[in-house]
Amino acid sequence: MDNEIELAEATAAVSETQPTETLWEKLQPSLIVAASTALIFTGCGINFAFGVYQELYDSMATQPNTPFTGASPAQIDLIGTLSISMMTIGAPFSTSWAKIYSPRTVILAGGLIFSVALVLASFSQTLWQFILTQGLLLGIGTCLSYMPSVTVAPTWFTRHRGLAMGIILSGTGIGGVAWPLALRSLIDHVGFRNALRVTGALSFVLTWVSGSFVRWPASHLARIQAENSANSASGFFQLPVVNWRVARTRKFFAHALGGALQAAAYYTPVFFFASYARTLGYSQASSANFIALSNAANAIGKIAIGFMADRLGRLNTLLFTTFISALSALAFWLPSCVSATQSDGRVLFIVFTVFYGIFASAYVSLFPASLVELFGVQNFASVNGLLYMLRGMATLIGTPVAGVLIRSNQQNSQPKNYQNTSIMVGILLVSAAVSVFWVRIEAVLTMEETGSRRRKWLV
């Protein structure tokens, strides 16, 4: 209690020193949305376009004297999986550093690491070198630019938080449309090594320009400065202090479980869209269009669903979209894998690509918005980092398992090889939807309990 009083007094003291709001500060919410969208477009967009490299590296695995000769889809998939996983596994560190050193500093460091990783990958000669550069190092760079964006942005909004996060995280979809087509064209014209170098240079410029505009709101900065002043153990490896009273609740456990289950499934179709399209008879160039199609639906869905979430409730919308994403995997992708004709398989896969892009991606944009609603803005930074770390760990497990399931059938050109993977994705997403329903129940019970305590106090 004493610590809470001291923190409140320190916050009030810092708040008194804050200057009157200027025109620049009034424009900051719009600048935050624009800058964060550009950062997501760059970092997440390139990561989500890994399916282009997955398909290319898979084809190189069947050729002699390449870095991937003899490698399995699961081994190659480890490159993209490691990058996506590290994007959120390091969340507690990146969110903590954003509070200690400022979001801008962390993002600029991430942009430098991200671009260096791509350039180093262009010189890699063996699979393990690609895993370290295009996988591990790229994931670290993405984490340092991505996590401050999704942690800072929600603190600028209240009423339109869902829409704001939908716009920001639509950068994943917009980038996922632009980057696969650009990468496919670059690979065809200058080779995949030069494509990595060009991408590294572009990402450096985009990240550094956008990152310069990201900062905490004055009201939140007062609390952060008070926390830093009250914490004598400040340092480079300091993690944000988790409120264990919150972390031990059923509500937190249910949300963590749902987030982990959804993450374990989510990236599998994203990485294998191009490879699966090849089994349906599409050309190498056409297969990249499925990544773009899914990400176009991703971008539109995040904005539209974010707008809807502000009106229908973020948890209600999260439950609905998670259930529909599970249904799309079981009702469209699975039948596509076992369809009697190639034409039927193609139609079902196109429908799945659109539905999955719209509804599965909504979880990513609604997840941070729902955290503020569930746990409060005062607990957001630490809870956000911890839950994103758990999502990253789940991705590191789920997607490689999916790759192993695909490899289990040696006839690698058949759609049926993906049957077990589609079932796994569907089951994981159904389980995630059940967990979100549990979160919704716990949120209602918490509200009722709080209301009961308030009425008792009044009596």
MOGI-V629394 format. One line per field, one symbol per residue. ss: DSSP state (H for helix, E for strand, - for the rest). psi: psi as a letter, one per 30 degrees, with the letter a starting at -180 (. if undefined). A space follows every 10 residues. Layout:
ss = ???
psi = ???
//
This chain:
ss = -HHHHHHHHH HHHHHH---- --HHHHHHHH HHHHHHHHHH HHHHHHHH-H HHHHHHHHHH ---------- --HHHHHHHH HHHHHHHHH- HHHHHHHHHH H-HHHHHHHH HHHHHHHHHH HH----HHHH HHHHHHHHHH HHHHHHHHHH HHHHHH---- HHHHHHHHHH HHHHHHHHHH HHHHHHHHHH -HHHHHHHHH HHHHHHHHHH H------HHH HHHHHHHHHH ---------- ---HHHH--H HHHHHHHHHH HHHHHHHHHH HHHHHHHHH- ---HHHHHHH HHHHHHHHHH HHHHHHHHHH HH-HHHHHHH HHHHHHHHHH HHHHHHH--- -HHHHHHHHH HHHHHHHHH- -HHHHHHHHH HHHHH-HHHH HHHHHHHHHH HHHHHHHHHH HHHHHHH--- ----HHHHHH HHHHHHHHHH HHHHHHHHHH HHHHHHHHHH HHHHHHHH-
psi = eeeeeeeeee eeeeeffklk kleeeefeee eeeeeeeeee edeeeeefgf eeeeeeeeef ffllhlfgkf kleeeeffee eeeeefffeg eeeeeeefee fkeeeeeeee eeeeeeeeee efgkflefee eedfdeeeee eeefeeeeef eeefffldeh eeeeeeeeff eeeeefeeee eeeeeeeeef lfefeeeeee eeeeeeeeee fffklkleee eeeeeeeeef jfgklegklk kkjfeefgle eeeeeeeeee eeefeefeee fgeeeeeefg glleeeeffe eeeefeeeee eeeeeeeeef efkeeeeeee eeeeeeeeef feeeeeegle leeeeeeeee eeeeeeeeee ffeeefeeef eeeeflffge eeeeeeeeee eeeeefeeee eeeeeeffkf ifgkeffgee eeeeeeeeee eeeeeeeeee eeeeeeeeee eeeeeeee.
//
